[in-house]
Amino acid sequence: MDERQFSRTMIETLKWDGDDYKNKEKMLSILRYAEIDFEKTTTFTRKSYQCYEDIAIRVKIPMLKEAKNLLEPFTKLVRYVYRETEDYDLRNVLIKPKPVEGQDIEIVDHSVAFEQIREEIIQGIRIAKYVIWVSVAWFTDRAIYEELLLKKKEGLQVKVITSDTSNNVKLKNELISEFDALFVSGFGVYGRNLMHNKFCIVDFEFVMHGSYNWSLAAEYNEETWITSIDKELVADFAEGFKNLYVKYI
């Protein structure tokens, strides 16, 4: 596999098979913005014509110290994912800085989930450090609510916009009390049009969006959920959220 495939495989492995990693959330946060380099050497292994290679995880400079403290679990993950070939075998796992020049280049990445979407949403919330903006038509899932509440207690800004319908009574008082949530009433000629968005912006770095409402019923539907690291797309969603918030505040 190439470097990009290797990076994606590490992330997906952590998300779905990462219970043995106590720092799973921190590792995911680092890997989302890291690059992988296969650094090939001319040092032979014990096999004929096979050489060693090192795998360097190139991390954004502000995350370097934290990543170095997690070298052991990163090494465990790399060795689990790594596939030996006839030409190369793994020697060392290295933590190195990601070139600043490369960080100025726009990173675009999209991943799609069709199963375990609730876990994907919770994971996205857990790695947030500063801001979470949510706009969903239905919000009745207490597990997701509790994750947002934990982030608020950590000092993050959490804003919520949802629909003012009978489907949203379950958590309405708590959402208003904890997050000053906006409940948007039906509008249009007959008052039947809904605020029907389903998206969540995290730290203005990525946006999660799709067909999945934050409700218990959605767990049993056929749904899609996309996580997008795309500056222009995130900016568009943020602008849409701001316009919606100002309109109904």
FIGU-906447 format. One line per 3 residues: their letters; for each residue y negated, z negated, x of C-alpha. Coordinates in nm, 2 decimals. Each point is the difference from the previous one (the first is absolute). Example, Ala and Ser with C-alpha at 12.3 -4.5 7.8 and 13.67 -1.06 7.14 Angstrom:
AS> 0.45:-0.78:1.23 | -0.34:0.07:0.14 .
//
This chain:
MDE> 0.00:0.00:0.00 | -0.36:0.05:0.11 | -0.26:-0.27:0.05 .
RQF> -0.14:0.04:-0.36 | 0.35:-0.03:-0.15 | 0.08:-0.30:0.22 .
SRT> -0.32:-0.17:-0.11 | 0.07:0.07:-0.37 | 0.36:-0.12:0.04 .
MIE> -0.12:-0.33:0.15 | -0.24:-0.06:-0.29 | 0.26:0.09:-0.27 .
TLK> 0.26:-0.22:0.17 | -0.23:-0.29:0.00 | -0.10:0.05:-0.36 .
WDG> 0.35:0.02:-0.14 | 0.22:-0.18:0.26 | -0.24:-0.23:0.17 .
DDY> 0.10:-0.34:-0.14 | 0.11:-0.11:0.35 | -0.36:0.04:0.13 .
KNK> -0.21:-0.30:-0.08 | -0.31:0.19:0.11 | 0.08:0.30:-0.21 .
EKM> -0.34:0.03:-0.16 | -0.19:-0.02:0.33 | 0.23:0.25:0.16 .
LSI> -0.05:0.24:-0.29 | -0.37:-0.04:0.02 | 0.01:0.09:0.37 .
LRY> 0.24:0.29:-0.04 | -0.20:0.17:-0.28 | -0.27:0.09:0.26 .
AEI> 0.21:0.02:0.31 | 0.14:0.31:0.19 | 0.33:0.03:0.17 .
DFE> 0.04:0.16:0.35 | 0.34:0.09:0.15 | -0.06:-0.06:0.37 .
KTT> 0.27:0.18:0.18 | 0.11:-0.10:0.36 | 0.20:0.17:0.27 .
TFT> 0.21:-0.32:0.05 | 0.36:0.07:-0.07 | 0.22:-0.22:-0.22 .
RKS> 0.37:-0.06:0.08 | 0.08:0.32:-0.18 | -0.01:0.34:0.17 .
YQC> -0.33:0.18:-0.05 | -0.14:-0.26:-0.24 | -0.33:-0.16:0.07 .
YED> -0.19:-0.30:-0.13 | -0.30:0.02:-0.22 | -0.24:-0.27:-0.11 .
IAI> -0.15:-0.02:-0.35 | -0.37:-0.10:-0.01 | -0.15:-0.13:-0.32 .
RVK> -0.37:0.10:0.04 | -0.20:-0.25:-0.21 | -0.37:0.00:-0.11 .
IPM> -0.18:-0.21:0.26 | -0.11:-0.28:-0.24 | 0.37:-0.05:-0.08 .
LKE> 0.13:0.00:0.36 | 0.02:-0.37:0.06 | 0.18:-0.06:-0.33 .
AKN> 0.24:0.29:0.07 | 0.08:-0.14:0.35 | 0.09:-0.33:-0.16 .
LLE> 0.25:0.19:-0.22 | 0.16:0.19:0.29 | 0.34:-0.16:-0.06 .
PFT> 0.04:0.09:-0.37 | -0.15:0.35:0.07 | 0.27:0.04:0.27 .
KLV> 0.27:-0.11:-0.24 | -0.13:0.26:-0.26 | -0.03:0.28:0.25 .
RYV> 0.36:-0.06:0.13 | 0.13:0.00:-0.35 | -0.17:0.33:-0.09 .
YRE> 0.05:0.18:0.34 | 0.25:0.28:0.03 | 0.15:0.06:0.34 .
TED> 0.04:0.37:0.10 | 0.19:0.18:0.27 | -0.32:0.02:0.21 .
YDL> -0.17:-0.34:-0.06 | 0.07:-0.36:-0.07 | -0.25:-0.28:-0.07 .
RNV> -0.12:-0.22:0.28 | -0.31:-0.20:-0.10 | -0.22:-0.05:-0.30 .
LIK> -0.37:-0.02:0.10 | -0.32:-0.10:-0.18 | -0.29:0.22:0.11 .
PKP> -0.35:0.07:-0.13 | -0.06:0.29:-0.23 | -0.26:0.23:0.15 .
VEG> -0.34:-0.06:-0.15 | -0.06:0.37:-0.01 | 0.31:0.04:-0.22 .
QDI> -0.12:-0.28:-0.23 | -0.31:0.21:-0.07 | 0.21:0.28:-0.13 .
EIV> 0.07:-0.04:-0.37 | 0.35:-0.12:-0.07 | 0.16:0.14:-0.32 .
DHS> 0.34:-0.13:-0.12 | 0.15:-0.01:-0.35 | 0.33:-0.17:-0.10 .
VAF> 0.16:0.01:-0.35 | 0.22:-0.26:-0.16 | 0.21:0.06:-0.31 .
EQI> 0.19:-0.33:0.02 | -0.09:-0.36:0.07 | -0.36:0.08:-0.07 .
REE> -0.09:-0.36:-0.08 | 0.11:-0.09:0.36 | -0.21:0.28:0.14 .
IIQ> -0.31:-0.13:-0.19 | 0.06:-0.36:0.11 | 0.05:0.11:0.36 .
GIR> -0.33:0.19:-0.01 | -0.18:-0.30:-0.13 | 0.16:-0.23:0.26 .
IAK> -0.14:0.20:0.30 | -0.35:0.00:-0.14 | -0.26:-0.19:0.22 .
YVI> -0.33:0.05:-0.17 | -0.03:0.18:-0.34 | 0.23:0.09:-0.29 .
WVS> -0.14:0.20:-0.29 | 0.24:0.06:-0.29 | -0.04:0.22:-0.31 .
VAW> 0.31:0.01:-0.22 | 0.04:0.07:-0.37 | 0.25:-0.28:-0.05 .
FTD> 0.03:-0.32:0.20 | 0.27:-0.25:-0.11 | 0.21:-0.04:0.31 .
RAI> -0.04:-0.36:0.11 | 0.17:0.06:0.34 | -0.28:0.25:0.09 .
YEE> -0.26:-0.23:-0.14 | 0.12:-0.29:0.22 | -0.02:0.22:0.31 .
LLL> -0.36:0.09:-0.08 | -0.08:-0.37:-0.06 | 0.14:-0.09:0.35 .
KKK> -0.23:0.26:0.15 | -0.30:-0.14:-0.19 | 0.08:-0.34:0.14 .
EGL> 0.01:0.15:0.35 | -0.36:0.11:-0.05 | 0.05:0.36:-0.10 .
QVK> -0.22:0.18:-0.25 | 0.22:0.09:-0.30 | -0.14:0.21:-0.29 .
VIT> 0.20:0.10:-0.31 | -0.07:0.25:-0.28 | 0.25:0.03:-0.28 .
SDT> 0.02:0.10:-0.37 | -0.10:-0.23:-0.28 | 0.31:0.06:-0.22 .
SNN> 0.25:-0.22:-0.17 | 0.25:0.09:0.28 | -0.22:-0.19:0.25 .
VKL> -0.03:-0.34:-0.17 | 0.27:-0.17:0.22 | -0.21:-0.04:0.31 .
KNE> -0.35:0.06:-0.14 | -0.15:-0.35:0.03 | 0.14:-0.05:0.35 .
LIS> -0.12:0.34:0.12 | -0.35:-0.07:-0.13 | -0.01:-0.35:0.13 .
EFD> 0.13:0.08:0.35 | -0.14:0.35:0.07 | -0.28:0.05:-0.26 .
ALF> 0.22:0.29:-0.12 | -0.16:0.26:-0.21 | 0.18:0.09:-0.32 .
VSG> -0.10:0.34:-0.13 | 0.01:0.06:-0.37 | 0.11:0.32:-0.16 .
FGV> -0.27:0.27:-0.01 | -0.07:0.35:-0.14 | -0.06:0.11:-0.35 .
YGR> 0.27:-0.20:-0.15 | 0.02:-0.28:0.26 | 0.35:0.12:0.10 .
NLM> -0.07:0.12:0.35 | 0.13:-0.23:0.27 | -0.09:-0.10:0.36 .
HNK> 0.33:0.15:0.12 | -0.03:-0.02:0.38 | 0.27:-0.14:0.23 .
FCI> -0.12:-0.05:0.35 | -0.06:-0.26:0.26 | -0.23:0.03:0.30 .
VDF> 0.08:-0.23:0.30 | -0.26:-0.06:0.28 | -0.15:0.35:-0.06 .
EFV> 0.28:0.11:0.23 | 0.27:0.12:-0.25 | 0.04:0.04:-0.37 .
MHG> 0.31:-0.05:-0.22 | 0.01:0.21:-0.31 | 0.23:0.17:-0.25 .
SYN> 0.15:-0.04:-0.35 | 0.11:-0.36:0.04 | -0.18:-0.26:-0.21 .
WSL> 0.01:-0.36:0.12 | 0.22:-0.11:-0.28 | 0.35:-0.13:-0.04 .
AAE> 0.09:0.30:-0.22 | -0.09:0.24:0.28 | 0.30:-0.14:0.20 .
YNE> 0.23:0.17:-0.24 | -0.18:0.34:-0.02 | 0.03:0.31:0.22 .
ETW> -0.32:-0.03:0.20 | -0.17:0.12:0.32 | -0.22:-0.19:0.25 .
ITS> -0.18:0.15:0.30 | -0.15:-0.18:0.29 | -0.27:0.22:0.17 .
IDK> -0.17:-0.06:0.33 | -0.27:0.26:-0.03 | -0.37:-0.09:0.06 .
ELV> -0.14:0.26:-0.24 | 0.25:-0.08:-0.27 | -0.06:-0.37:0.03 .
ADF> -0.38:0.06:-0.01 | 0.04:0.20:-0.32 | 0.20:-0.28:-0.16 .
AEG> -0.25:-0.26:0.12 | -0.29:0.19:-0.15 | 0.19:0.04:-0.33 .
FKN> 0.07:-0.37:-0.01 | -0.37:-0.09:0.07 | -0.11:0.24:-0.28 .
LYV> 0.25:-0.15:-0.24 | -0.10:-0.36:0.10 | -0.37:0.06:-0.04 .
KYI> 0.06:0.17:-0.34 | 0.19:-0.29:-0.15 | -0.13:-0.31:0.17 .
//
